[in-house]
Amino acid sequence: MVWLILGLALFLGVHSVSIVSPQGRHALAQRMGEGGFKGLYTLVSLAGFALIVWGYGLAREAPVLLYTLPTGMRHLAALLMLPVFVLLFAAYLPGRIQRAAKHPMLLAVKFWALAHLLANGTLADVLLFGGFLAWAVADRISVKRRAAAGLLRSAPTRAGGPVNDAIALVGGLAVYAVFVLWAHAWLFGVRPMG
């Protein structure tokens, strides 16, 4: 469990620098140079991600059960996962989906984490998915506050339209189908639909 916690601390910690101190992140990037900062950010993120994967795998060998929800929650979890890949696509494809979601990546993380908390009740699951859910909620609140305070750099507006929305919808649902039917079992050893 230690490796999972360390991985979460590294990964979510580096992704929380702007939440904790937007000015501190800016000052650090200026001191190191934007390229140096992004390089360090990437290395810490990759190290954290690797530790999360390894630690979660180790924790699954001796699970500590915290709760068991009714089987119907798995169906709700599958339903909550439906928009996740669509939102991930939409995060990079400007269009109505992206505008409506405002922050599609964060919304996707929230749906993903909540769905997995409804389907899994071990200590490792609560740490992993609960940690990501708490981070996504905190980051969304932080984004609103930073925007209101004028601390966010405006991303250049890119034109987008129905084609991007169609790609996000069709591509996201296709990836969802691949995950449900094959990839989730292949990657994680668990069939989402039993």
Backbone as numpy.savetxt, mean C-alpha at the origin, in Angstrom:
# Nx Ny Nz CAx CAy CAz Cx Cy Cz
9.16 -12.82 14.45 8.35 -11.63 14.45 9.21 -10.36 14.45
10.42 -10.49 14.98 11.32 -9.34 15.07 11.66 -8.81 13.68
11.90 -9.72 12.73 12.28 -9.29 11.38 11.13 -8.57 10.68
9.91 -9.06 10.90 8.74 -8.41 10.33 8.59 -6.99 10.90
8.73 -6.87 12.21 8.60 -5.56 12.85 9.71 -4.62 12.38
10.92 -5.12 12.28 12.04 -4.29 11.80 11.79 -3.85 10.36
11.31 -4.78 9.53 11.01 -4.45 8.14 9.92 -3.39 8.03
8.87 -3.54 8.83 7.79 -2.54 8.83 8.30 -1.19 9.30
9.16 -1.20 10.34 9.70 0.06 10.85 10.53 0.76 9.77
11.35 0.01 9.06 12.16 0.61 8.00 11.30 1.10 6.84
10.44 0.21 6.33 9.66 0.54 5.14 8.66 1.66 5.41
7.85 1.48 6.45 6.85 2.51 6.74 7.50 3.76 7.33
8.62 3.57 8.03 9.33 4.72 8.58 9.84 5.65 7.50
10.50 5.10 6.50 11.03 5.95 5.42 9.89 6.56 4.61
8.77 5.86 4.52 7.62 6.40 3.81 6.83 7.40 4.66
7.25 7.59 5.90 6.56 8.51 6.81 7.34 9.78 7.08
8.48 9.95 6.44 9.30 11.14 6.69 8.50 12.41 6.43
7.77 12.45 5.33 6.98 13.65 5.01 5.78 13.81 5.93
5.30 12.71 6.50 4.19 12.79 7.45 4.68 13.46 8.73
5.82 13.01 9.21 6.36 13.49 10.47 6.93 14.90 10.34
7.67 15.13 9.26 8.32 16.44 9.10 8.52 16.77 7.62
7.54 17.42 7.01 7.71 17.79 5.59 8.92 18.70 5.38
9.14 19.63 6.31 10.30 20.52 6.18 11.60 19.74 6.38
11.57 18.78 7.30 12.75 17.95 7.53 13.11 17.13 6.30
12.12 16.60 5.63 12.35 15.84 4.40 12.97 16.73 3.34
12.43 17.94 3.22 12.95 18.90 2.23 14.39 19.29 2.56
14.66 19.57 3.84 16.02 19.96 4.25 17.01 18.82 4.02
16.60 17.60 4.33 17.47 16.44 4.12 17.76 16.23 2.64
16.74 16.37 1.80 16.93 16.23 0.36 17.85 17.32 -0.18
17.77 18.51 0.37 18.67 19.60 -0.07 20.10 19.32 0.35
20.28 18.82 1.58 21.62 18.51 2.07 22.27 17.38 1.28
21.51 16.32 1.01 22.04 15.15 0.32 21.99 15.29 -1.20
21.21 16.23 -1.67 20.91 16.29 -3.09 19.72 15.39 -3.35
18.86 15.78 -4.28 17.64 15.01 -4.54 17.97 13.57 -4.95
19.00 13.40 -5.78 19.39 12.06 -6.22 19.90 11.21 -5.07
20.72 11.79 -4.20 21.24 11.06 -3.04 20.13 10.67 -2.08
19.21 11.62 -1.86 18.08 11.33 -0.97 17.23 10.20 -1.53
16.91 10.28 -2.83 16.08 9.24 -3.44 16.80 7.89 -3.45
18.12 7.90 -3.63 18.89 6.66 -3.58 18.83 6.01 -2.21
19.04 6.82 -1.16 18.96 6.31 0.20 17.55 5.82 0.52
16.56 6.60 0.11 15.14 6.26 0.30 14.85 4.90 -0.33
15.34 4.70 -1.54 15.12 3.45 -2.26 15.79 2.28 -1.55
17.04 2.46 -1.12 17.76 1.39 -0.43 17.08 0.99 0.88
16.67 1.97 1.67 15.99 1.68 2.93 14.64 1.00 2.65
13.92 1.48 1.63 12.64 0.86 1.26 12.82 -0.60 0.86
13.81 -0.85 0.02 14.06 -2.23 -0.44 14.47 -3.13 0.72
15.33 -2.62 1.60 15.74 -3.41 2.76 14.53 -3.71 3.65
13.69 -2.69 3.88 12.49 -2.89 4.68 11.54 -3.89 4.05
11.35 -3.76 2.74 10.45 -4.68 2.03 10.96 -6.11 2.12
12.26 -6.30 1.91 12.85 -7.65 2.00 12.65 -8.23 3.40
12.85 -7.42 4.42 12.66 -7.90 5.80 11.18 -8.20 6.08
10.27 -7.41 5.51 8.84 -7.69 5.67 8.50 -9.05 5.08
8.95 -9.29 3.86 8.66 -10.56 3.19 9.24 -11.72 3.97
10.49 -11.59 4.37 11.16 -12.67 5.11 10.51 -12.86 6.48
10.31 -11.77 7.20 9.74 -11.85 8.54 8.32 -12.38 8.54
7.52 -11.98 7.55 6.15 -12.48 7.47 6.16 -13.97 7.17
7.05 -14.39 6.29 7.17 -15.82 5.98 7.54 -16.63 7.22
8.49 -16.12 8.00 8.87 -16.81 9.25 7.72 -16.83 10.25
7.00 -15.74 10.35 5.88 -15.65 11.30 4.76 -16.62 10.92
4.59 -16.88 9.64 3.53 -17.80 9.20 3.85 -19.24 9.57
5.12 -19.54 9.87 5.48 -20.91 10.26 4.95 -21.26 11.65
4.82 -20.26 12.53 4.28 -20.49 13.87 3.28 -19.38 14.18
2.10 -19.42 13.53 1.14 -18.32 13.67 0.56 -18.20 15.08
0.35 -16.96 15.49 -0.30 -16.66 16.77 -1.68 -16.10 16.41
-2.72 -16.90 16.65 -4.07 -16.50 16.27 -4.63 -15.49 17.27
-5.09 -14.34 16.75 -5.70 -13.31 17.59 -7.21 -13.34 17.48
-7.73 -13.59 16.27 -9.18 -13.62 16.08 -9.52 -14.44 14.85
-10.75 -14.92 14.84 -11.30 -15.63 13.69 -12.65 -14.99 13.38
-12.79 -14.51 12.18 -14.04 -13.89 11.76 -14.88 -14.91 11.00
-16.19 -14.68 10.88 -17.03 -15.60 10.12 -16.53 -15.74 8.67
-16.78 -16.88 8.08 -16.32 -17.16 6.73 -16.80 -16.13 5.73
-17.97 -15.56 5.96 -18.51 -14.54 5.06 -17.60 -13.33 4.90
-16.75 -13.09 5.87 -15.81 -11.96 5.79 -14.82 -12.15 4.64
-14.54 -13.38 4.30 -13.64 -13.63 3.16 -14.28 -13.14 1.86
-15.59 -13.28 1.76 -16.28 -12.79 0.58 -16.25 -11.26 0.54
-16.42 -10.65 1.70 -16.32 -9.19 1.78 -14.90 -8.75 1.43
-13.92 -9.50 1.89 -12.52 -9.18 1.58 -12.29 -9.24 0.07
-12.83 -10.27 -0.57 -12.68 -10.39 -2.04 -13.33 -9.21 -2.74
-14.46 -8.76 -2.23 -15.15 -7.61 -2.80 -14.34 -6.32 -2.59
-13.76 -6.16 -1.41 -12.94 -4.98 -1.14 -11.68 -4.95 -2.00
-11.20 -6.12 -2.39 -10.00 -6.19 -3.23 -10.29 -5.82 -4.68
-11.53 -5.89 -5.09 -11.90 -5.63 -6.49 -11.36 -4.30 -7.03
-11.48 -3.18 -6.32 -10.97 -1.93 -6.88 -9.47 -1.70 -6.70
-8.80 -2.56 -5.96 -7.39 -2.30 -5.62 -6.51 -2.15 -6.85
-6.55 -3.10 -7.75 -5.67 -3.04 -8.91 -6.10 -1.94 -9.89
-7.40 -1.69 -9.95 -7.90 -0.58 -10.78 -7.32 0.73 -10.25
-7.33 0.91 -8.94 -6.78 2.12 -8.34 -5.27 2.22 -8.53
-4.58 1.08 -8.46 -3.13 1.10 -8.69 -2.81 1.55 -10.12
-3.57 1.04 -11.08 -3.40 1.50 -12.47 -3.71 2.98 -12.57
-4.82 3.40 -11.95 -5.28 4.79 -12.04 -4.29 5.77 -11.41
-3.48 5.30 -10.47 -2.49 6.17 -9.85 -1.49 6.70 -10.88
-1.29 5.95 -11.96 -0.32 6.33 -12.99 -0.99 6.74 -14.30
-2.31 6.67 -14.35 -3.05 6.99 -15.57 -4.06 8.08 -15.27
-3.75 9.34 -15.56 -4.68 10.42 -15.23 -6.01 10.25 -15.94
-7.06 10.48 -15.20 -8.41 10.37 -15.74 -9.42 10.61 -14.64
-10.65 10.26 -14.90 -11.72 10.49 -13.92 -11.54 9.64 -12.67
-11.05 8.42 -12.83 -10.84 7.55 -11.66 -9.82 8.20 -10.74
-8.71 8.66 -11.32 -7.66 9.29 -10.52 -8.18 10.54 -9.82
-8.92 11.36 -10.55 -9.46 12.60 -9.95 -10.46 12.29 -8.85
-11.32 11.30 -9.06 -12.34 10.95 -8.06 -11.70 10.37 -6.80
-10.68 9.55 -6.97 -10.01 8.92 -5.83 -9.07 9.89 -5.11
-8.64 10.93 -5.79 -7.70 11.94 -5.29 -6.30 11.35 -5.08
-6.21 10.30 -4.30 -4.92 9.63 -4.07 -5.15 8.13 -4.23
-5.23 7.66 -5.48 -5.61 6.26 -5.71 -4.66 5.25 -5.08
-3.37 5.57 -4.99 -2.43 4.61 -4.39 -2.76 4.42 -2.91
-3.00 5.50 -2.19 -3.33 5.39 -0.77 -4.68 4.69 -0.56
-5.63 4.99 -1.42 -6.93 4.32 -1.32 -6.79 2.82 -1.60
-5.95 2.47 -2.56 -5.71 1.05 -2.85 -5.09 0.35 -1.65
-4.13 1.00 -1.00 -3.49 0.41 0.19 -4.52 0.21 1.29
-5.41 1.19 1.48 -6.44 1.05 2.52 -7.36 -0.14 2.24
-7.85 -0.25 1.00 -8.73 -1.38 0.65 -7.99 -2.71 0.82
-6.74 -2.77 0.33 -5.93 -3.99 0.42 -5.73 -4.41 1.86
-5.34 -3.47 2.70 -5.06 -3.78 4.10 -6.32 -4.20 4.84
-7.40 -3.45 4.67 -8.65 -3.78 5.36 -9.17 -5.15 4.91
-9.11 -5.43 3.62 -9.55 -6.73 3.11 -8.77 -7.86 3.77
-7.48 -7.69 3.89 -6.66 -8.75 4.47 -6.86 -8.88 5.98
-7.20 -7.79 6.66 -7.52 -7.88 8.09 -8.84 -8.62 8.31
-9.75 -8.52 7.34 -11.02 -9.24 7.45 -10.87 -10.73 7.16
-9.84 -11.09 6.41 -9.65 -12.48 6.02 -8.63 -13.22 6.88
-7.78 -12.49 7.59 -6.69 -13.10 8.35 -6.65 -12.53 9.76
-6.41 -13.39 10.74 -6.43 -12.90 12.12 -5.25 -13.28 12.97
-4.08 -13.48 12.35 -2.91 -13.80 13.16 -2.20 -12.50 13.56
-1.32 -12.62 14.52 -0.55 -11.47 14.98 0.26 -10.86 13.84
0.87 -11.71 13.03 1.65 -11.21 11.89 0.77 -10.45 10.91
-0.45 -10.95 10.68 -1.38 -10.26 9.78 -1.78 -8.90 10.33
-2.06 -8.84 11.61 -2.46 -7.57 12.23 -1.30 -6.57 12.16
-0.08 -7.05 12.43 1.08 -6.15 12.33 1.27 -5.66 10.90
1.26 -6.58 9.94 1.51 -6.22 8.55 0.39 -5.35 7.97
-0.80 -5.89 7.94 -1.90 -5.17 7.28 -2.41 -4.00 8.12
-2.42 -4.18 9.44 -2.80 -3.08 10.31 -1.79 -1.93 10.23
-0.51 -2.27 10.13 0.52 -1.24 9.98 0.35 -0.45 8.70
0.10 -1.16 7.60 -0.10 -0.47 6.32 -1.38 0.36 6.31
-2.44 -0.15 6.96 -3.69 0.61 7.02 -3.50 1.89 7.83
-2.86 1.78 8.98 -2.62 2.96 9.82 -1.75 3.97 9.07
-0.72 3.48 8.37 0.15 4.38 7.62 -0.63 5.10 6.51
-1.46 4.37 5.77 -2.21 4.98 4.66 -3.18 6.04 5.17
-3.83 5.77 6.29 -4.75 6.76 6.88 -3.95 7.99 7.31
-2.84 7.77 8.01 -2.01 8.90 8.47 -1.46 9.70 7.30
-1.05 9.01 6.24 -0.49 9.71 5.08 -1.56 10.54 4.37
-2.77 10.00 4.28 -3.85 10.76 3.62 -4.18 12.03 4.42
-4.24 11.91 5.73 -4.47 13.08 6.57 -3.33 14.08 6.41
-2.11 13.56 6.37 -0.93 14.41 6.21 -0.94 15.13 4.87
-1.33 14.44 3.82 -1.38 15.06 2.49 -2.37 16.23 2.49
-3.52 16.02 3.11 -4.51 17.11 3.20 -3.93 18.30 3.95
-3.27 18.04 5.06 -2.70 19.13 5.86 -1.55 19.83 5.13
-0.70 19.05 4.48 0.42 19.66 3.74 -0.09 20.49 2.58
-1.14 20.02 1.91 -1.72 20.78 0.79 -2.32 22.08 1.30
-3.03 22.01 2.42 -3.65 23.21 2.99 -2.60 24.23 3.43
-1.44 23.74 3.87 -0.37 24.63 4.33 0.55 25.05 3.18
0.28 24.57 1.96 1.11 24.92 0.81 2.47 24.26 0.81
2.58 23.10 1.48 3.87 22.40 1.58 4.06 21.33 0.52
3.05 21.08 -0.28 3.17 20.06 -1.33 3.58 20.72 -2.63
4.54 20.08 -3.28 4.89 20.53 -4.63 3.81 20.04 -5.56
3.30 20.92 -6.37 2.25 20.53 -7.31 2.85 19.69 -8.42
2.27 18.54 -8.62 2.70 17.69 -9.74 2.14 18.31 -11.01
2.91 18.24 -12.09 2.38 18.79 -13.34 1.11 18.05 -13.74
0.10 18.81 -14.12 -1.15 18.18 -14.53 -0.96 17.55 -15.90
-1.33 16.28 -15.97 -1.23 15.58 -17.24 -2.63 15.35 -17.76
-2.74 15.50 -19.03 -4.05 15.26 -19.65 -4.36 13.77 -19.57
-5.59 13.49 -19.40 -6.02 12.10 -19.36 -7.50 12.06 -19.61
-7.96 10.91 -19.92 -9.38 10.84 -20.20 -9.91 9.44 -20.18
-10.95 9.21 -20.96 -11.63 7.93 -20.93 -10.75 6.74 -21.31
-9.77 6.97 -22.16 -8.89 5.85 -22.55 -8.10 5.38 -21.35
-7.55 6.32 -20.57 -6.80 5.95 -19.37 -7.70 5.24 -18.36
-8.92 5.74 -18.22 -9.86 5.09 -17.29 -10.18 3.67 -17.76
-10.36 3.49 -19.06 -10.65 2.15 -19.60 -9.46 1.22 -19.37
-8.25 1.73 -19.59 -7.05 0.91 -19.35 -6.96 0.53 -17.88
-7.20 1.50 -16.98 -7.15 1.23 -15.54 -8.20 0.20 -15.15
-9.41 0.34 -15.67 -10.49 -0.56 -15.32 -10.25 -1.97 -15.86
-9.98 -2.07 -17.15 -9.78 -3.39 -17.76 -8.49 -4.04 -17.25
-7.41 -3.26 -17.22 -6.14 -3.80 -16.73 -6.21 -4.21 -15.27
-6.83 -3.36 -14.44 -6.95 -3.67 -13.02 -7.79 -4.90 -12.75
-8.91 -5.02 -13.45 -9.76 -6.20 -13.27 -9.09 -7.47 -13.79
-8.32 -7.33 -14.87 -7.59 -8.49 -15.40 -6.54 -8.97 -14.40
-5.80 -8.04 -13.81 -4.79 -8.41 -12.81 -5.47 -9.03 -11.59
-6.61 -8.45 -11.19 -7.38 -9.01 -10.07 -7.73 -10.48 -10.37
-8.24 -10.75 -11.56 -8.61 -12.11 -11.94 -7.41 -13.05 -11.90
-6.27 -12.58 -12.42 -5.05 -13.40 -12.40 -4.65 -13.70 -10.96
-4.73 -12.70 -10.08 -4.38 -12.92 -8.68 -5.33 -13.90 -8.01
-6.62 -13.73 -8.21 -7.60 -14.61 -7.57 -7.46 -16.04 -8.07
-7.30 -16.20 -9.37 -7.29 -17.54 -9.96 -5.95 -18.26 -9.87
-4.84 -17.49 -9.77 -3.55 -18.17 -9.85 -2.44 -17.53 -9.01
-2.18 -16.23 -9.21 -0.97 -15.61 -8.68 -0.91 -15.58 -7.16
-2.02 -15.36 -6.48 -1.99 -15.30 -5.01 -1.54 -16.65 -4.44
-2.07 -17.73 -4.97 -1.67 -19.06 -4.50 -0.21 -19.34 -4.83
0.22 -18.93 -6.01 1.60 -19.17 -6.43 2.57 -18.35 -5.58
2.24 -17.09 -5.32 3.14 -16.22 -4.56 3.09 -16.46 -3.05
1.89 -16.71 -2.52 1.73 -16.73 -1.07 1.23 -18.06 -0.53
0.91 -18.99 -1.41 0.47 -20.31 -0.95 -0.94 -20.34 -0.42
-1.74 -19.30 -0.70 -3.11 -19.22 -0.21 -4.03 -18.91 -1.38
-5.08 -19.71 -1.51 -6.10 -19.45 -2.54 -7.16 -18.53 -1.93
-7.34 -17.33 -2.46 -8.30 -16.40 -1.88 -9.73 -16.92 -1.87
-10.08 -17.70 -2.86 -11.46 -18.20 -2.94 -11.58 -19.64 -2.44
-10.63 -20.06 -1.64 -10.71 -21.41 -1.04 -10.31 -22.42 -2.02
